[in-house]
Structure formats: C-alpha cells, structure tokens
Amino acid sequence: MTSARDVLNQTHAALAEAETQIRQHEYLKAVRAGQVSREALRSFPGHQYHLWKSDVRAAAMFVSRFGDRRDAAFFADDLKAEFEARKTILVLAAKMGMTKEDLEAFEPTEQGFAYAAYFAWLASFGSAAEIACGLAVNLSAWGYNCGQVSRGLREHYGFTAEDTAFLDGFAGIPSLDDKAAEIIQDDLDRGVEPREIIRAARLIQGYERMFWDAMAAAAI
C-alpha cells in the first residue's frame, strides 16, 4: 500500500527538473544582477496583489471545507499567512512607486495569473491531500525564489529589509513535508488516488514556472 512518504518522494522525484527550472529562472538572474528596470519590477507586486486577492479566498475555502479535520491547523496557518501578506505587498509596491489604486488598476497577464486560477479550482474541487502536497512542494521553490528576488532588490535597487518583508516572509518558511504527510496519509486512507495528488503538485509547479516566465516577459 502506498504511504504518504511514498507519494511525497515520488512527487519530489517527478518534479525535480521543474524545481530546477524554477530555481534557476532567468528572471532571478536578471534581478540578482540588477538588470531589470524599475518600471519592469512593478509587474511583480502588480501580479502578486491580484494573486493574493484570489489566494486569500481560496485559503478561506480550505478552512471552510477542512476545518473539522484533525489536521485543520495546516489550512488555518495558510489563511493566516495570506492575511499577513496583504500589508507587506502594499509596502513592496509603495517602494516601487505603486499605490493601492495602481495595484487595483494593474492588469495581470494570463501567464501570471494562471497559478491563482488553478489554486482557486483546487479550493473548490481538490482533496485536502492534493492541496497539502501542492503547497509543500510549491512553497519550497517559491520561497527560494522570493529570497533571491529580495537579495537582488536590496543589493541593486536600494530596498531595505522592511521593504522586502513580503518576500522574506516566504523565504523563511520551513519544509511543510511533515505536516503535509499527515494530511496525505489521511486522504490515502479515505481512498484518494496517489496519481491525483502527484498531478496536482505537477500542475501547481507548472503554473509557478509560468508566473516567472511572465515576470521575465515583462522585464524584456
């Protein structure tokens, strides 16, 4: 019988190449080298603001659907993190000369918003295991990339630690594998198929890569 650890190990193995592509993305290299114009940098908070507006609703849906499970704290923590992110997104945007009104008026691209669209789909239709595995895999790569962007902004664009708090908050997230394993095991015992869990993580990482492609496209 497949265990949660088996599923996580298979997921990490299957997505190793995608993980490398995300962590070595050309956009990160450009920011770390100070090669992205200040105008192009605005695409990041512009997209993230709209992603946040969707993701916080998705996280609330997780709590609504899975709040009576013994592992409900996993989803409650995700919702709490989303609420905390709002203020720091506004700070990051303000450093780039964007007001809240500018963020509202910003038009995200299809590539840049695809992750949030799938995340919202998972909130409505995905199992707890699909969501937990996807978050565990994705936040590792996302956190690493946030750390790289933060370093680039501080080294080349005059940002302070206060300015990059949004990025640094994600960069410091510890591995979620242990917490996700409990949720995955519960759902495996309920009959959720391992392939469905791995598929969700694969799609999430694919959309994550698309987000960074969108950032690169804006920077060219």
C-alpha positions as CSV (number, residue, x, y, z in Angstrom):
1,M,0.0,0.0,0.0
2,T,1.3,3.4,-1.0
3,S,2.2,5.6,2.0
4,A,2.2,9.4,2.3
5,R,6.0,9.4,2.3
6,D,6.0,7.3,-0.9
7,V,3.8,9.9,-2.5
8,L,6.0,12.8,-1.4
9,N,9.1,11.1,-2.5
10,Q,7.6,10.3,-5.9
11,T,6.4,13.8,-6.3
12,H,9.7,15.4,-5.5
13,A,11.4,12.9,-7.9
14,A,8.9,13.6,-10.7
15,L,9.2,17.4,-10.3
16,A,13.0,17.6,-9.8
17,E,13.5,19.1,-13.3
18,A,10.7,21.6,-12.9
19,E,12.1,22.6,-9.5
20,T,15.5,23.3,-11.0
21,Q,13.9,25.3,-13.8
22,I,12.1,27.5,-11.3
23,R,15.0,28.0,-9.0
24,Q,17.4,28.8,-11.9
25,H,14.9,31.0,-13.8
26,E,16.4,33.8,-16.0
27,Y,14.3,36.4,-14.2
28,L,16.0,35.7,-10.9
29,K,19.4,36.0,-12.5
30,A,18.4,39.3,-14.0
31,V,17.2,40.8,-10.7
32,R,20.2,39.5,-8.9
33,A,22.4,41.3,-11.4
34,G,20.4,44.5,-11.3
35,Q,19.4,44.2,-14.9
36,V,15.6,44.6,-14.6
37,S,14.4,48.2,-15.0
38,R,12.5,49.7,-12.1
39,E,9.4,50.1,-14.3
40,A,9.5,46.3,-15.2
41,L,9.9,45.4,-11.5
42,R,6.4,46.7,-10.9
43,S,5.0,43.7,-12.7
44,F,5.9,41.6,-9.6
45,P,3.7,43.4,-7.0
46,G,1.1,44.1,-9.6
47,H,0.6,40.4,-10.2
48,Q,1.1,39.4,-6.6
49,Y,-1.7,41.8,-5.5
50,H,-4.2,40.1,-7.8
51,L,-2.9,36.7,-6.9
52,W,-3.3,37.5,-3.3
53,K,-6.9,38.6,-3.7
54,S,-7.7,35.2,-5.2
55,D,-5.5,33.1,-2.9
56,V,-6.9,34.5,0.3
57,R,-10.3,33.5,-0.8
58,A,-9.0,30.1,-1.8
59,A,-7.4,29.7,1.6
60,A,-10.6,30.6,3.4
61,M,-12.3,27.9,1.3
62,F,-9.7,25.4,2.6
63,V,-10.6,26.2,6.1
64,S,-14.4,26.1,5.4
65,R,-14.0,22.6,3.7
66,F,-11.5,21.0,6.0
67,G,-11.9,22.9,9.3
68,D,-13.3,19.9,11.1
69,R,-10.4,17.6,10.3
70,R,-7.7,16.9,12.9
71,D,-5.1,18.4,10.6
72,A,-7.1,21.6,10.1
73,A,-4.3,23.8,11.6
74,F,-2.4,23.4,8.3
75,F,-5.1,25.2,6.4
76,A,-5.7,27.8,9.1
77,D,-2.0,28.7,9.1
78,D,-2.2,29.1,5.3
79,L,-5.1,31.5,5.7
80,K,-3.3,33.5,8.4
81,A,-0.2,33.8,6.2
82,E,-2.4,35.2,3.4
83,F,-3.9,37.9,5.7
84,E,-0.4,38.9,6.8
85,A,0.8,39.1,3.3
86,R,-1.6,41.9,2.3
87,K,0.2,44.6,4.3
88,T,3.7,43.6,3.1
89,I,2.6,43.5,-0.6
90,L,1.5,47.2,-0.2
91,V,4.8,48.1,1.3
92,L,6.7,46.4,-1.5
93,A,4.6,48.1,-4.1
94,A,4.9,51.5,-2.5
95,K,8.7,51.2,-2.7
96,M,8.2,50.8,-6.4
97,G,6.0,53.9,-6.6
98,M,2.7,52.0,-6.8
99,T,-0.3,53.0,-4.8
100,K,-3.2,50.6,-3.8
101,E,-5.1,52.3,-6.7
102,D,-2.3,51.4,-9.1
103,L,-2.4,47.8,-7.9
104,E,-6.2,47.6,-8.4
105,A,-5.8,49.0,-11.9
106,F,-2.9,46.7,-12.9
107,E,-3.9,44.1,-15.5
108,P,-2.3,40.7,-14.8
109,T,-1.4,38.5,-17.8
110,E,-2.8,35.1,-18.4
111,Q,0.6,33.5,-17.6
112,G,1.0,35.5,-14.5
113,F,-2.5,34.7,-13.1
114,A,-2.7,31.0,-14.1
115,Y,-1.4,29.8,-10.7
116,A,-4.1,31.6,-8.8
117,A,-6.8,30.3,-11.2
118,Y,-5.8,26.7,-10.5
119,F,-5.4,27.3,-6.8
120,A,-9.0,28.5,-6.7
121,W,-10.1,25.4,-8.6
122,L,-8.3,23.2,-6.0
123,A,-10.1,25.2,-3.3
124,S,-13.4,24.1,-4.7
125,F,-12.8,20.7,-6.1
126,G,-9.4,19.4,-4.8
127,S,-8.9,17.0,-1.9
128,A,-7.0,18.1,1.2
129,A,-4.1,15.8,0.1
130,E,-3.8,17.5,-3.3
131,I,-3.7,20.9,-1.7
132,A,-1.3,20.0,1.0
133,C,1.1,18.2,-1.3
134,G,0.9,21.0,-3.8
135,L,1.7,23.6,-1.1
136,A,4.5,21.6,0.4
137,V,6.2,21.3,-3.0
138,N,5.4,24.7,-4.3
139,L,6.3,26.8,-1.2
140,S,9.8,25.4,-1.2
141,A,10.6,26.7,-4.7
142,W,8.5,29.9,-4.3
143,G,10.3,30.7,-1.0
144,Y,13.7,30.2,-2.6
145,N,12.9,32.5,-5.5
146,C,11.5,35.1,-3.1
147,G,14.8,35.1,-1.3
148,Q,16.7,35.6,-4.5
149,V,14.5,38.5,-5.6
150,S,14.8,40.0,-2.1
151,R,18.6,39.9,-2.3
152,G,18.6,41.4,-5.7
153,L,16.4,44.3,-4.6
154,R,18.5,45.1,-1.6
155,E,21.8,44.8,-3.4
156,H,21.0,46.8,-6.5
157,Y,17.8,48.8,-6.0
158,G,18.1,50.4,-2.6
159,F,15.4,48.3,-0.8
160,T,15.6,47.7,2.9
161,A,14.5,44.7,4.9
162,E,11.3,46.5,5.7
163,D,10.6,47.0,2.0
164,T,11.2,43.3,1.2
165,A,9.3,41.8,4.1
166,F,6.7,40.2,1.7
167,L,9.5,38.3,0.0
168,D,11.4,37.5,3.2
169,G,8.4,36.1,4.9
170,F,8.1,33.4,2.2
171,A,11.8,32.8,2.0
172,G,11.8,31.8,5.7
173,I,9.1,29.1,5.5
174,P,10.4,25.7,6.8
175,S,9.6,22.5,4.9
176,L,6.0,21.5,5.1
177,D,6.6,17.9,4.2
178,D,6.0,16.5,7.7
179,K,2.7,18.4,8.1
180,A,1.6,17.6,4.6
181,A,2.4,13.9,5.1
182,E,-0.3,13.6,7.8
183,I,-2.9,15.1,5.6
184,I,-1.9,12.9,2.6
185,Q,-2.0,9.8,4.7
186,D,-5.5,10.6,5.9
187,D,-6.7,11.0,2.4
188,L,-4.9,7.9,1.1
189,D,-6.8,6.0,3.8
190,R,-10.0,7.6,2.6
191,G,-9.4,6.4,-1.0
192,V,-7.8,9.4,-2.7
193,E,-5.6,8.1,-5.5
194,P,-1.8,8.9,-5.3
195,R,-1.8,9.9,-9.0
196,E,-4.3,12.6,-8.3
197,I,-2.1,14.0,-5.5
198,I,1.0,14.0,-7.7
199,R,-0.8,15.5,-10.6
200,A,-2.0,18.5,-8.5
201,A,1.6,19.2,-7.4
202,R,2.8,18.9,-11.0
203,L,0.2,21.4,-12.3
204,I,0.9,23.8,-9.5
205,Q,4.7,23.8,-10.3
206,G,3.9,24.2,-14.0
207,Y,1.8,27.3,-13.2
208,E,4.6,28.5,-10.9
209,R,7.1,28.4,-13.7
210,M,4.6,30.3,-15.9
211,F,4.5,33.0,-13.3
212,W,8.2,33.6,-13.5
213,D,8.0,33.4,-17.3
214,A,5.5,36.3,-17.1
215,M,7.9,38.3,-15.0
216,A,10.7,37.7,-17.5
217,A,8.4,38.7,-20.4
218,A,7.7,42.0,-18.6
219,A,11.4,42.6,-18.0
220,I,12.4,42.3,-21.6
